[in-house]
């Protein structure tokens, strides 16, 4: 009897200890912090906050997981051809280490979960190209000469390395221009599509999706045209809303359906100053049946335009697909704008993803095309040989991508002007709260949820991701 009694007592002590530990873990709030003024850049903090029932006069962020909104696809950036070129110039060992840091989710790796590619070149390639370029005066309506060509040297090899790290990364493709022979100006820059080549262009998208699939790369979604109201980049295309509607309704949608392609079709992919563009297209049920949602940038307009489109068509998704950080931008200023307007603003306005612009550039912001390529686009990382500098977009992505995994759901939190914030619940039941102190002075505030109330503080300009 005495040995059994002792064993039972020890078991009770172990169970009580485990219960106490679990309860303590449940009642703790962990913080990952970026405080540019204090040179703290996306660091896990050693001291957790405790939920308690204390009362005080602080502002309070109320998190209510009973009220739910959109499901998240992920956070990330744009893997331009130039980004891939810079990555391929690194040694295999250095590139593997950087890609693990960017795409793995364990440890301090930041877990990028969504990428945008250019279909053909963007303005951040070293030259403008399509997958079916021909000598002047020639056409190829059957696309017999279609070839992923230049992407086989950099984009495709880099993607394969990324997918080996995280096979679940979602990939969006966007064209900057169709082949020049399909356009009325016969040029990679500007011009409009010739209607007689709409069917050929739909086939171009089908071939892209199918040939990428043959490489082991699933294209989750495409947008019909990057910045259709901006014909000034090289490459670029002017595509007005009625033209995009006709192309989807009569050509692209039916072509995807006939080929058995489930890749999503996304409208617009341009600034928030023209919400009427996607709304006018979605108002036509014959087009709407083929469309998953609408995509936005924020070089003009207000992020609330996404909610305007959501209210008009709540059954369709919203996507945020591009925003650059310009050369010379400080980490503090870029984070203040991008965390407030995109990580917080876009998701609070129904976006199911947020993408920064280019993943990588060199020390001279290269490569880029001539006649309109961006020569001041700062990558999330700067690559100089095998040396890597992490820039503002890296930390902006990290605060969301690492914790708000695909399948997370945005939940309610009250918006405070001095403490913009957004909250999520992850598939494994964690709560995530991202908070920006957009005032110059430190602020102390409460985080209140069904678990209790915790007291937090952030220095001016600091960003915190809180987990419990």
LOVEX-542933 format. One record per residue (C-alpha): residue in one letter; chain; x, y, z. Coordinates in steps of 0.2 Angstrom, whole numbers. Layout:
BEGIN
<rec a; A; <X; Y; Z>>
...
***
This chain:
BEGIN
<rec x; A; <0; 0; 0>>
<rec x; A; <13; 13; 4>>
<rec x; A; <22; 12; -13>>
<rec x; A; <5; 13; -22>>
<rec x; A; <0; 28; -11>>
<rec x; A; <17; 37; -15>>
<rec x; A; <15; 33; -34>>
<rec x; A; <-3; 40; -34>>
<rec x; A; <3; 56; -25>>
<rec x; A; <17; 58; -38>>
<rec x; A; <4; 56; -52>>
<rec x; A; <-7; 69; -44>>
<rec x; A; <8; 81; -42>>
<rec x; A; <13; 79; -61>>
<rec x; A; <-5; 81; -67>>
<rec x; A; <-7; 97; -56>>
<rec x; A; <10; 103; -63>>
<rec x; A; <4; 100; -81>>
<rec x; A; <-13; 108; -78>>
<rec x; A; <-4; 123; -71>>
<rec x; A; <8; 124; -85>>
<rec x; A; <-6; 123; -98>>
<rec x; A; <-16; 136; -89>>
<rec x; A; <-1; 148; -88>>
<rec x; A; <2; 146; -106>>
<rec x; A; <-16; 149; -111>>
<rec x; A; <-15; 165; -100>>
<rec x; A; <1; 172; -108>>
<rec x; A; <2; 184; -122>>
<rec x; A; <18; 183; -132>>
<rec x; A; <25; 198; -142>>
<rec x; A; <36; 199; -158>>
<rec x; A; <42; 217; -159>>
<rec x; A; <49; 229; -172>>
<rec x; A; <54; 246; -164>>
<rec x; A; <65; 255; -177>>
<rec x; A; <70; 269; -165>>
<rec x; A; <77; 256; -153>>
<rec x; A; <84; 245; -167>>
<rec x; A; <73; 230; -163>>
<rec x; A; <68; 222; -179>>
<rec x; A; <56; 208; -178>>
<rec x; A; <62; 200; -162>>
<rec x; A; <53; 188; -150>>
<rec x; A; <52; 196; -133>>
<rec x; A; <58; 186; -118>>
<rec x; A; <44; 192; -106>>
<rec x; A; <26; 187; -109>>
<rec x; A; <11; 198; -104>>
<rec x; A; <-2; 190; -92>>
<rec x; A; <-20; 191; -94>>
<rec x; A; <-28; 197; -78>>
<rec x; A; <-43; 206; -72>>
<rec x; A; <-35; 223; -67>>
<rec x; A; <-44; 239; -71>>
<rec x; A; <-36; 255; -77>>
<rec x; A; <-39; 270; -88>>
<rec x; A; <-29; 264; -103>>
<rec x; A; <-36; 263; -121>>
<rec x; A; <-42; 245; -124>>
<rec x; A; <-42; 235; -140>>
<rec x; A; <-57; 223; -138>>
<rec x; A; <-54; 206; -148>>
<rec x; A; <-70; 197; -151>>
<rec x; A; <-68; 180; -160>>
<rec x; A; <-86; 177; -160>>
<rec x; A; <-87; 190; -175>>
<rec x; A; <-79; 183; -190>>
<rec x; A; <-75; 190; -207>>
<rec x; A; <-64; 183; -222>>
<rec x; A; <-53; 168; -223>>
<rec x; A; <-35; 173; -227>>
<rec x; A; <-25; 165; -241>>
<rec x; A; <-8; 172; -235>>
<rec x; A; <5; 186; -235>>
<rec x; A; <20; 189; -246>>
<rec x; A; <28; 198; -260>>
<rec x; A; <31; 198; -279>>
<rec x; A; <44; 186; -286>>
<rec x; A; <49; 196; -301>>
<rec x; A; <61; 190; -314>>
<rec x; A; <73; 202; -308>>
<rec x; A; <71; 195; -290>>
<rec x; A; <74; 177; -296>>
<rec x; A; <89; 183; -307>>
<rec x; A; <97; 190; -291>>
<rec x; A; <94; 175; -281>>
<rec x; A; <101; 163; -295>>
<rec x; A; <117; 174; -294>>
<rec x; A; <120; 169; -276>>
<rec x; A; <129; 153; -272>>
<rec x; A; <118; 138; -270>>
<rec x; A; <122; 137; -251>>
<rec x; A; <118; 156; -248>>
<rec x; A; <102; 155; -259>>
<rec x; A; <96; 140; -249>>
<rec x; A; <99; 148; -233>>
<rec x; A; <90; 164; -238>>
<rec x; A; <75; 155; -246>>
<rec x; A; <73; 145; -230>>
<rec x; A; <73; 161; -219>>
<rec x; A; <60; 168; -231>>
<rec x; A; <48; 153; -233>>
<rec x; A; <50; 141; -219>>
<rec x; A; <39; 143; -204>>
<rec x; A; <50; 137; -189>>
<rec x; A; <61; 146; -178>>
<rec x; A; <64; 164; -183>>
<rec x; A; <60; 160; -202>>
<rec x; A; <46; 172; -208>>
<rec x; A; <35; 160; -217>>
<rec x; A; <30; 169; -233>>
<rec x; A; <15; 160; -239>>
<rec x; A; <9; 169; -255>>
<rec x; A; <19; 175; -271>>
<rec x; A; <15; 185; -286>>
<rec x; A; <24; 181; -303>>
<rec x; A; <24; 190; -319>>
<rec x; A; <17; 181; -334>>
<rec x; A; <31; 185; -346>>
<rec x; A; <41; 200; -340>>
<rec x; A; <37; 214; -328>>
<rec x; A; <46; 230; -328>>
<rec x; A; <58; 222; -315>>
<rec x; A; <66; 211; -328>>
<rec x; A; <82; 215; -337>>
<rec x; A; <72; 216; -354>>
<rec x; A; <54; 216; -359>>
<rec x; A; <47; 199; -366>>
<rec x; A; <32; 188; -368>>
<rec x; A; <31; 169; -370>>
<rec x; A; <28; 171; -389>>
<rec x; A; <39; 185; -396>>
<rec x; A; <40; 186; -415>>
<rec x; A; <49; 196; -429>>
<rec x; A; <39; 211; -434>>
<rec x; A; <24; 207; -445>>
<rec x; A; <22; 189; -440>>
<rec x; A; <8; 182; -429>>
<rec x; A; <5; 165; -421>>
<rec x; A; <-14; 163; -417>>
<rec x; A; <-12; 145; -413>>
<rec x; A; <3; 149; -401>>
<rec x; A; <14; 135; -409>>
<rec x; A; <29; 145; -403>>
<rec x; A; <24; 148; -385>>
<rec x; A; <38; 145; -373>>
<rec x; A; <41; 149; -355>>
<rec x; A; <59; 153; -361>>
<rec x; A; <67; 166; -350>>
<rec x; A; <58; 160; -334>>
<rec x; A; <67; 143; -336>>
<rec x; A; <83; 151; -331>>
<rec x; A; <78; 159; -315>>
<rec x; A; <60; 160; -310>>
<rec x; A; <56; 142; -312>>
<rec x; A; <72; 135; -303>>
<rec x; A; <69; 147; -289>>
<rec x; A; <51; 142; -287>>
<rec x; A; <56; 124; -286>>
<rec x; A; <67; 127; -272>>
<rec x; A; <54; 137; -263>>
<rec x; A; <41; 124; -265>>
<rec x; A; <53; 111; -259>>
<rec x; A; <53; 121; -243>>
<rec x; A; <35; 125; -242>>
<rec x; A; <24; 116; -255>>
<rec x; A; <8; 125; -249>>
<rec x; A; <14; 143; -255>>
<rec x; A; <0; 150; -266>>
<rec x; A; <5; 158; -282>>
<rec x; A; <-3; 171; -292>>
<rec x; A; <2; 176; -310>>
<rec x; A; <-1; 193; -318>>
<rec x; A; <4; 199; -336>>
<rec x; A; <11; 216; -339>>
<rec x; A; <8; 214; -358>>
<rec x; A; <2; 201; -371>>
<rec x; A; <14; 198; -385>>
<rec x; A; <17; 213; -395>>
<rec x; A; <9; 206; -411>>
<rec x; A; <-7; 205; -402>>
<rec x; A; <-7; 224; -399>>
<rec x; A; <-13; 238; -410>>
<rec x; A; <4; 247; -407>>
<rec x; A; <15; 232; -410>>
<rec x; A; <25; 237; -394>>
<rec x; A; <28; 230; -377>>
<rec x; A; <24; 246; -370>>
<rec x; A; <6; 253; -370>>
<rec x; A; <-6; 250; -384>>
<rec x; A; <-22; 240; -383>>
<rec x; A; <-27; 222; -387>>
<rec x; A; <-33; 219; -405>>
<rec x; A; <-50; 210; -403>>
<rec x; A; <-46; 197; -416>>
<rec x; A; <-32; 190; -404>>
<rec x; A; <-43; 188; -389>>
<rec x; A; <-45; 170; -392>>
<rec x; A; <-27; 168; -395>>
<rec x; A; <-23; 177; -379>>
<rec x; A; <-35; 166; -369>>
<rec x; A; <-26; 151; -376>>
<rec x; A; <-9; 160; -370>>
<rec x; A; <-16; 159; -352>>
<rec x; A; <-21; 141; -353>>
<rec x; A; <-4; 136; -360>>
<rec x; A; <5; 146; -346>>
<rec x; A; <-5; 137; -332>>
<rec x; A; <-3; 120; -340>>
<rec x; A; <16; 122; -344>>
<rec x; A; <19; 128; -326>>
<rec x; A; <9; 113; -319>>
<rec x; A; <20; 102; -330>>
<rec x; A; <35; 110; -320>>
<rec x; A; <27; 105; -304>>
<rec x; A; <21; 123; -301>>
<rec x; A; <2; 126; -298>>
<rec x; A; <-4; 143; -302>>
<rec x; A; <-18; 146; -289>>
<rec x; A; <-24; 162; -298>>
<rec x; A; <-21; 174; -312>>
<rec x; A; <-26; 192; -314>>
<rec x; A; <-31; 197; -332>>
<rec x; A; <-19; 213; -333>>
<rec x; A; <-7; 221; -321>>
<rec x; A; <-12; 240; -319>>
<rec x; A; <-24; 240; -334>>
<rec x; A; <-26; 259; -333>>
<rec x; A; <-7; 262; -333>>
<rec x; A; <0; 261; -351>>
<rec x; A; <17; 269; -346>>
<rec x; A; <27; 255; -339>>
<rec x; A; <38; 244; -350>>
<rec x; A; <29; 232; -353>>
<rec x; A; <11; 238; -351>>
<rec x; A; <-6; 237; -359>>
<rec x; A; <-21; 249; -358>>
<rec x; A; <-37; 238; -355>>
<rec x; A; <-53; 247; -351>>
<rec x; A; <-66; 239; -341>>
<rec x; A; <-78; 234; -355>>
<rec x; A; <-63; 226; -364>>
<rec x; A; <-58; 216; -349>>
<rec x; A; <-77; 210; -347>>
<rec x; A; <-78; 205; -365>>
<rec x; A; <-61; 195; -364>>
<rec x; A; <-66; 186; -349>>
<rec x; A; <-84; 182; -354>>
<rec x; A; <-81; 177; -371>>
<rec x; A; <-64; 170; -371>>
<rec x; A; <-54; 167; -355>>
<rec x; A; <-68; 160; -344>>
<rec x; A; <-74; 148; -357>>
<rec x; A; <-56; 143; -362>>
<rec x; A; <-52; 139; -343>>
<rec x; A; <-68; 129; -342>>
<rec x; A; <-65; 119; -358>>
<rec x; A; <-47; 115; -352>>
<rec x; A; <-53; 110; -335>>
<rec x; A; <-42; 123; -327>>
<rec x; A; <-48; 128; -309>>
<rec x; A; <-35; 143; -308>>
<rec x; A; <-45; 158; -301>>
<rec x; A; <-48; 173; -312>>
<rec x; A; <-46; 190; -304>>
<rec x; A; <-51; 207; -310>>
<rec x; A; <-43; 224; -311>>
<rec x; A; <-26; 223; -302>>
<rec x; A; <-24; 242; -300>>
<rec x; A; <-27; 257; -289>>
<rec x; A; <-40; 260; -276>>
<rec x; A; <-46; 276; -285>>
<rec x; A; <-57; 266; -297>>
<rec x; A; <-68; 254; -288>>
<rec x; A; <-81; 256; -302>>
<rec x; A; <-69; 246; -314>>
<rec x; A; <-72; 229; -305>>
<rec x; A; <-90; 233; -300>>
<rec x; A; <-95; 237; -317>>
<rec x; A; <-88; 220; -323>>
<rec x; A; <-95; 210; -309>>
<rec x; A; <-112; 218; -312>>
<rec x; A; <-113; 207; -328>>
<rec x; A; <-118; 189; -322>>
<rec x; A; <-111; 182; -338>>
<rec x; A; <-94; 188; -333>>
<rec x; A; <-96; 186; -314>>
<rec x; A; <-98; 167; -315>>
<rec x; A; <-80; 165; -321>>
<rec x; A; <-72; 178; -308>>
<rec x; A; <-66; 174; -290>>
<rec x; A; <-63; 192; -285>>
<rec x; A; <-55; 209; -288>>
<rec x; A; <-37; 214; -285>>
<rec x; A; <-30; 231; -279>>
<rec x; A; <-14; 242; -277>>
<rec x; A; <-13; 258; -267>>
<rec x; A; <-3; 271; -277>>
<rec x; A; <-19; 281; -278>>
<rec x; A; <-36; 281; -269>>
<rec x; A; <-41; 274; -252>>
<rec x; A; <-40; 257; -245>>
<rec x; A; <-58; 258; -241>>
<rec x; A; <-62; 256; -259>>
<rec x; A; <-61; 237; -256>>
<rec x; A; <-75; 238; -244>>
<rec x; A; <-85; 247; -257>>
<rec x; A; <-82; 233; -270>>
<rec x; A; <-86; 220; -256>>
<rec x; A; <-103; 228; -252>>
<rec x; A; <-107; 228; -270>>
<rec x; A; <-103; 210; -273>>
<rec x; A; <-100; 201; -256>>
<rec x; A; <-99; 184; -263>>
<rec x; A; <-82; 188; -272>>
<rec x; A; <-65; 189; -264>>
<rec x; A; <-54; 204; -262>>
<rec x; A; <-35; 204; -265>>
<rec x; A; <-21; 216; -262>>
<rec x; A; <-7; 212; -274>>
<rec x; A; <6; 226; -275>>
<rec x; A; <14; 240; -266>>
<rec x; A; <32; 246; -268>>
<rec x; A; <44; 253; -255>>
<rec x; A; <54; 266; -263>>
<rec x; A; <73; 268; -262>>
<rec x; A; <78; 279; -248>>
<rec x; A; <63; 275; -237>>
<rec x; A; <67; 272; -219>>
<rec x; A; <61; 256; -211>>
<rec x; A; <51; 267; -198>>
<rec x; A; <41; 277; -211>>
<rec x; A; <38; 262; -223>>
<rec x; A; <32; 251; -209>>
<rec x; A; <20; 265; -202>>
<rec x; A; <12; 267; -220>>
<rec x; A; <12; 249; -225>>
<rec x; A; <7; 241; -208>>
<rec x; A; <-7; 254; -206>>
<rec x; A; <-14; 254; -224>>
<rec x; A; <-10; 236; -230>>
<rec x; A; <-7; 223; -216>>
<rec x; A; <-21; 232; -206>>
<rec x; A; <-30; 242; -218>>
<rec x; A; <-32; 230; -232>>
<rec x; A; <-37; 215; -221>>
<rec x; A; <-49; 226; -212>>
<rec x; A; <-57; 230; -229>>
<rec x; A; <-59; 212; -233>>
<rec x; A; <-43; 207; -243>>
<rec x; A; <-39; 189; -241>>
<rec x; A; <-20; 192; -244>>
<rec x; A; <-7; 206; -244>>
<rec x; A; <8; 207; -256>>
<rec x; A; <23; 218; -255>>
<rec x; A; <31; 222; -272>>
<rec x; A; <48; 215; -277>>
<rec x; A; <56; 202; -266>>
<rec x; A; <74; 206; -271>>
<rec x; A; <85; 219; -280>>
<rec x; A; <103; 222; -280>>
<rec x; A; <112; 237; -273>>
<rec x; A; <108; 248; -288>>
<rec x; A; <89; 243; -289>>
<rec x; A; <92; 232; -304>>
<rec x; A; <87; 224; -315>>
<rec x; A; <73; 234; -323>>
<rec x; A; <68; 237; -341>>
<rec x; A; <71; 253; -351>>
<rec x; A; <57; 265; -356>>
<rec x; A; <47; 264; -340>>
<rec x; A; <55; 251; -328>>
<rec x; A; <56; 255; -310>>
<rec x; A; <73; 261; -306>>
<rec x; A; <70; 265; -287>>
<rec x; A; <61; 250; -281>>
<rec x; A; <68; 243; -265>>
<rec x; A; <67; 225; -263>>
<rec x; A; <62; 216; -247>>
<rec x; A; <80; 211; -247>>
<rec x; A; <95; 218; -256>>
<rec x; A; <107; 205; -263>>
<rec x; A; <125; 210; -265>>
<rec x; A; <134; 194; -270>>
<rec x; A; <130; 182; -256>>
<rec x; A; <127; 196; -244>>
<rec x; A; <109; 200; -239>>
<rec x; A; <102; 216; -232>>
<rec x; A; <84; 215; -225>>
<rec x; A; <74; 230; -229>>
<rec x; A; <57; 237; -223>>
<rec x; A; <46; 225; -234>>
<rec x; A; <54; 210; -226>>
<rec x; A; <49; 216; -208>>
<rec x; A; <32; 221; -214>>
<rec x; A; <29; 204; -221>>
<rec x; A; <36; 195; -206>>
<rec x; A; <24; 203; -194>>
<rec x; A; <9; 195; -203>>
<rec x; A; <16; 180; -213>>
<rec x; A; <24; 170; -199>>
<rec x; A; <8; 170; -188>>
<rec x; A; <-7; 173; -199>>
<rec x; A; <-6; 156; -208>>
<rec x; A; <-17; 152; -223>>
<rec x; A; <-34; 147; -217>>
<rec x; A; <-34; 160; -203>>
<rec x; A; <-50; 170; -201>>
<rec x; A; <-50; 189; -197>>
<rec x; A; <-60; 192; -181>>
<rec x; A; <-67; 208; -174>>
<rec x; A; <-57; 221; -165>>
<rec x; A; <-61; 239; -162>>
<rec x; A; <-50; 251; -172>>
<rec x; A; <-41; 265; -162>>
<rec x; A; <-35; 280; -172>>
<rec x; A; <-18; 280; -162>>
<rec x; A; <-17; 261; -161>>
<rec x; A; <-22; 254; -178>>
<rec x; A; <-24; 235; -176>>
<rec x; A; <-31; 219; -184>>
<rec x; A; <-35; 202; -176>>
<rec x; A; <-36; 184; -183>>
<rec x; A; <-39; 167; -177>>
<rec x; A; <-28; 154; -184>>
<rec x; A; <-33; 136; -189>>
<rec x; A; <-25; 129; -173>>
<rec x; A; <-34; 141; -162>>
<rec x; A; <-22; 154; -158>>
<rec x; A; <-27; 173; -158>>
<rec x; A; <-16; 185; -167>>
<rec x; A; <-17; 204; -164>>
<rec x; A; <-6; 216; -175>>
<rec x; A; <-4; 233; -168>>
<rec x; A; <5; 249; -174>>
<rec x; A; <8; 264; -163>>
<rec x; A; <7; 277; -176>>
<rec x; A; <10; 291; -163>>
<rec x; A; <28; 298; -159>>
<rec x; A; <26; 295; -140>>
<rec x; A; <25; 278; -131>>
<rec x; A; <8; 271; -128>>
<rec x; A; <1; 259; -115>>
<rec x; A; <-15; 250; -119>>
<rec x; A; <-25; 235; -114>>
<rec x; A; <-28; 220; -125>>
<rec x; A; <-45; 212; -119>>
<rec x; A; <-52; 196; -125>>
<rec x; A; <-62; 181; -118>>
<rec x; A; <-46; 176; -109>>
<rec x; A; <-45; 192; -99>>
<rec x; A; <-36; 208; -100>>
<rec x; A; <-17; 211; -103>>
<rec x; A; <-8; 228; -102>>
<rec x; A; <4; 231; -116>>
<rec x; A; <15; 246; -122>>
<rec x; A; <23; 251; -138>>
<rec x; A; <36; 265; -142>>
<rec x; A; <31; 277; -155>>
<rec x; A; <32; 270; -172>>
<rec x; A; <33; 252; -166>>
<rec x; A; <24; 237; -172>>
<rec x; A; <19; 222; -161>>
<rec x; A; <12; 205; -166>>
<rec x; A; <3; 198; -150>>
<rec x; A; <0; 179; -149>>
<rec x; A; <-10; 169; -137>>
***
